Amino acid sequence: MSVASDSPVHSSSSDDLAAFLETELESDSDSSSESFPSEEAEDDTEVANHRLKKRKLEHLETVEEEGVENVASVTFSEEISEASSSKRPCDHPGSIKQICILCGEPVEQTGVPLRYMHQDMWIHQEEISRIRDSDIKFLQRQRKLCLVLDLDHTLLNTTVLRDLKPEEDYLKSHTHSLQDVSGGDLFMLDFMNMMTKLRPFVRSFLKEASEMFVMYIYTMGDRDYARKMAELLDPKGEYFSGRIISRDDGTVKHQKSLDVVLGQESSVLILDDTENAWPSHKDNLIVIERYHFFASSCRQFEHKYQSLSQLKSDESEPDGVLATVLKVLKQTHSLFFEDGGGYTSGRDVRTLLKQVRKQVLEGCKVVFSRVFPTKSEPKDHPLWRIAEGLGATCATEVDASVTHVVAMDVGTEKVRWAIREKKFVVNRGWIDAAHYLWKKQPEENFGLEQLKKTETEVKNDDVTLEN
């Protein structure tokens, strides 16, 4: 027996499960208020049956009041009723506080914790697989994939108030009201001693992405912080619908994993600024350039340059990072469902993402000059692998087919050859930028003269900080 079933047109079974359990089992936290049969009850099963029937009636009353949008939860109520009256043994697909969510019997706590749905809920891996499988019909009809979104440095930037630099004090007079957050992007959270800046284009990004994806938040912040940030990003609760996962909900400390996400891995894309947070799901991951609005963010990652707030600047709305990433998401989504395909055609977003990525530097042949340590194997260097992943052909020696020489010093033989042969000479930042922005960058912005200029500016900033 399973709590997963074919979903109604308007909702997925994963949403239904969350809604159902919230209504049916929340009363476990206050079980002392329930009325039980007298001590003449024949056994514990009768007590459990009584409790389950009582909850079913309470839930049906709730459904009548809230309307047909909750009809999916009735399906689960009917399964509860069936479980309580059937002679067949229950499979115990999951538990809350070590009580089976179907039959109400005490069970061992095993499986995967889904604490973001209910703090004491555990669902067996087999049941999670069934829920994911049952969602396929819904997602195929809706032409939707799943998208997992990081918060900090991805969708927003937050600083502790005491970490604001004197040159950032002007921000305190530019914050927006928490009474209506829908039109603002900078918020003072006095009760949390924090200030949060939403990334430019984030509201348009979420609106457009929600039409293609079932979206989750997944952050290494704590639960209270995650939920408050979700309120700023999604004040009407129309994008995430409770799918807010914090570090308190993960299964591995200091790591993120898709085991708590109710979507097939072949249909889940991840947007995060930290690749190491997802050691088991790098093929699902789109690594995004970090958003450093506050000075404390630059200090956290030991960046010597000034933050956007110190420069009194910000990313571009139409041409910024989120706008660029949205194009990648649209392209991957289109490939997944093109020609009437999708889940039933066996397509995999991990394969499609690699396909999209290889178009970024397609047609470029790159030679590196004094970029790698002398005794290292060039093909093993991360920059070489990144360039190949972006579609470039990498080589160790120059020839007529080479289009770019990547160097850190103008005085090498390969750089002199490139200048003589009118080939592009760029610093490694050209590949790094293409990696984070998923778009080939103008070579003139990454010449060796720009590299020297940047190094000079950083040294000047260091002198200013010391003074």
Residue pairs with C-beta under 8 A, 6 or more apart in sequence:
1 79
1 82
1 83
1 86
1 88
1 90
1 91
1 93
1 102
2 91
2 93
2 127
2 130
3 17
3 20
3 76
3 79
3 93
3 94
3 101
3 102
3 127
3 131
4 13
4 17
4 127
4 130
4 131
4 133
4 134
5 13
5 75
5 76
5 79
5 134
6 13
6 134
6 137
7 13
7 16
7 72
7 134
7 135
7 137
7 138
8 16
8 71
8 72
9 138
9 141
10 69
10 72
11 69
11 72
11 138
12 135
12 138
12 139
12 214
13 72
13 131
13 134
13 135
13 138
14 131
14 132
14 135
14 214
14 262
14 263
15 72
15 241
16 72
16 73
16 75
16 76
17 76
17 117
17 131
17 262
18 117
18 241
18 242
19 70
19 72
19 73
20 59
20 72
20 73
20 76
20 77
21 96
21 101
21 117
21 118
21 121
22 117
22 118
23 58
23 59
23 62
23 73
24 55
24 56
24 59
24 73
24 76
24 77
24 80
24 101
25 55
25 96
25 101
25 118
25 121
26 118
27 33
27 34
27 55
27 58
28 96
28 97
28 99
28 120
34 51
34 54
35 54
36 47
36 50
36 51
37 46
37 47
37 50
41 47
41 50
44 105
45 105
48 84
48 103
48 104
48 105
49 84
49 85
49 104
51 104
52 80
52 81
52 83
52 84
52 103
52 104
53 81
53 84
55 80
56 77
56 80
56 81
59 73
59 74
59 77
60 74
60 77
62 70
63 70
63 71
63 73
63 74
63 77
79 102
80 102
83 90
83 102
83 103
84 103
84 104
90 100
90 102
90 103
90 105
91 102
92 100
92 102
92 103
92 105
92 107
92 124
93 100
93 101
93 102
93 123
93 124
93 126
93 127
93 130
94 100
94 101
94 111
94 121
94 122
94 123
94 124
94 127
95 101
95 107
95 109
95 111
95 121
95 122
96 118
96 120
96 121
96 122
97 120
98 106
98 107
98 108
98 109
99 105
99 106
99 107
100 106
100 107
101 121
109 122
110 122
110 124
111 122
111 123
111 124
111 125
111 127
111 128
112 122
112 123
112 124
112 125
112 128
112 251
112 259
112 260
113 121
113 122
113 249
113 251
113 260
114 121
114 122
114 123
114 249
114 260
115 121
115 248
115 249
116 223
116 242
116 243
116 244
116 245
116 246
116 249
116 260
117 242
123 131
128 259
128 262
131 262
132 262
132 263
132 264
133 264
135 262
135 263
135 264
136 264
136 343
136 344
139 145
139 146
139 214
139 267
139 343
140 342
140 343
140 344
143 212
143 333
143 337
143 342
144 212
144 213
144 214
145 212
145 213
145 214
145 263
145 267
145 268
145 269
145 332
145 333
145 336
145 349
146 213
146 214
146 215
146 216
146 261
146 263
146 264
146 267
146 268
146 269
147 209
147 212
147 213
147 214
147 215
147 216
147 268
147 269
147 270
147 271
147 329
148 215
148 216
148 217
148 218
148 258
148 261
148 268
148 269
148 270
148 271
148 272
149 155
149 215
149 216
149 217
149 218
149 271
149 272
150 218
150 219
150 270
150 271
150 272
150 273
150 274
150 277
150 288
151 217
151 219
151 221
151 226
151 229
152 158
152 219
152 220
152 221
152 273
153 273
153 274
153 290
153 291
153 292
153 297
154 199
154 271
154 272
154 273
154 288
154 290
154 291
155 198
155 199
155 202
155 205
155 229
155 233
155 291
155 322
156 196
156 197
156 198
156 199
156 202
156 229
156 232
156 233
156 291
157 196
157 197
157 199
157 291
157 292
157 293
157 294
157 297
158 194
158 195
158 196
158 197
158 229
158 294
159 194
159 195
159 294
159 295
159 296
159 297
160 193
160 194
160 296
161 188
161 190
161 193
161 194
161 195
162 193
163 294
163 295
163 296
164 171
164 172
164 195
164 294
164 295
164 296
165 295
165 310
167 295
167 310
168 294
168 295
168 309
168 310
170 312
171 186
171 195
171 309
172 188
172 195
174 186
175 184
175 186
175 187
175 188
175 195
176 183
176 184
176 185
176 186
176 187
177 184
178 187
178 189
180 235
181 187
181 231
181 232
181 235
182 203
182 235
182 236
184 198
185 197
185 198
185 200
185 202
186 195
186 196
186 197
186 198
187 195
187 196
187 197
187 232
188 195
189 195
189 196
189 228
192 225
192 228
195 294
196 229
196 232
197 293
197 294
197 309
198 232
198 233
199 291
199 293
199 315
199 320
199 321
199 322
200 314
200 315
200 316
200 317
200 320
200 322
201 315
201 317
201 318
201 320
201 322
201 323
201 326
202 233
202 322
203 233
204 317
204 323
205 322
205 323
205 325
205 326
206 215
206 233
206 234
206 239
208 326
208 330
209 215
209 326
209 329
210 238
210 239
212 329
212 330
212 333
213 269
213 329
213 333
214 243
214 263
215 239
215 240
215 243
216 240
216 243
216 244
216 245
216 261
217 226
217 229
217 230
217 233
217 240
217 243
217 244
217 245
218 245
218 256
218 261
218 270
218 272
219 225
219 226
219 229
219 245
219 246
219 247
220 246
220 247
220 254
220 256
220 277
221 229
221 246
221 247
222 246
222 247
222 248
223 246
223 248
223 249
225 246
226 244
226 245
226 246
227 244
227 246
230 240
230 244
233 239
234 240
245 260
245 261
249 260
250 256
250 257
250 260
251 257
251 259
251 260
255 277
255 278
255 279
256 272
256 277
256 278
256 281
257 278
257 280
257 281
258 265
258 268
258 270
258 280
258 281
258 284
261 268
264 343
265 281
265 284
265 350
266 347
266 348
266 349
266 350
267 336
267 343
267 349
268 281
268 284
268 349
269 284
269 286
269 329
269 332
269 349
269 353
270 278
270 281
270 284
270 285
270 286
271 285
271 286
271 288
271 325
272 278
272 285
272 286
272 287
272 288
273 287
273 288
273 289
273 290
273 291
274 287
275 282
275 285
275 287
278 284
278 285
283 350
283 353
283 354
284 349
284 350
284 353
286 325
286 328
286 329
286 353
286 438
287 435
287 436
288 321
288 325
288 436
289 321
289 436
289 437
290 297
290 301
291 297
291 315
291 321
292 298
292 301
292 303
292 307
292 308
293 307
293 308
293 309
293 314
294 307
294 309
295 306
295 307
295 309
295 310
297 307
298 304
298 305
298 306
298 307
304 458
304 461
304 462
305 457
305 458
305 461
306 461
308 314
308 315
315 321
316 323
317 323
321 436
321 437
324 437
324 438
324 439
325 438
327 438
328 356
328 438
331 356
332 349
332 352
332 353
332 356
335 347
335 352
335 355
335 356
336 342
336 347
336 349
336 352
341 347
354 389
356 438
357 389
357 390
357 391
357 438
358 389
358 390
358 391
359 391
360 390
360 391
360 434
360 438
360 439
360 440
361 387
361 390
361 391
361 392
361 431
361 434
361 440
362 391
362 392
363 391
363 403
364 391
364 392
364 393
364 403
364 404
364 440
365 392
365 393
365 394
365 395
365 401
365 402
365 403
365 404
366 387
366 392
366 393
366 394
366 395
366 402
366 403
366 404
366 405
366 406
366 431
367 394
367 395
367 396
367 397
367 398
367 402
367 404
367 405
367 406
367 414
368 378
368 383
368 384
368 394
368 396
368 405
368 406
368 407
369 405
369 406
369 407
369 408
369 409
369 412
369 413
369 414
369 415
370 407
370 408
370 409
370 412
371 381
371 383
371 406
371 407
371 408
371 428
372 378
372 381
372 383
372 384
378 384
378 394
378 396
379 385
379 394
383 406
383 428
383 431
383 432
384 394
386 431
386 432
386 435
387 394
387 431
388 394
390 431
390 434
390 435
392 404
392 431
395 402
398 405
398 414
398 417
398 418
400 421
402 418
402 423
403 423
403 424
404 418
404 423
404 424
404 425
404 426
404 430
404 443
405 414
405 415
405 417
405 418
405 423
405 424
405 425
405 426
406 426
406 427
406 428
406 430
406 431
407 414
407 415
407 425
407 426
407 427
407 448
408 427
408 428
408 448
408 451
409 415
409 448
410 425
410 448
415 425
415 448
417 423
418 424
418 425
419 425
424 443
425 447
425 448
426 443
426 446
426 447
426 448
427 446
427 447
427 448
427 450
427 451
429 446
429 451
430 441
430 443
430 445
430 446
433 441
433 446
434 440
434 441
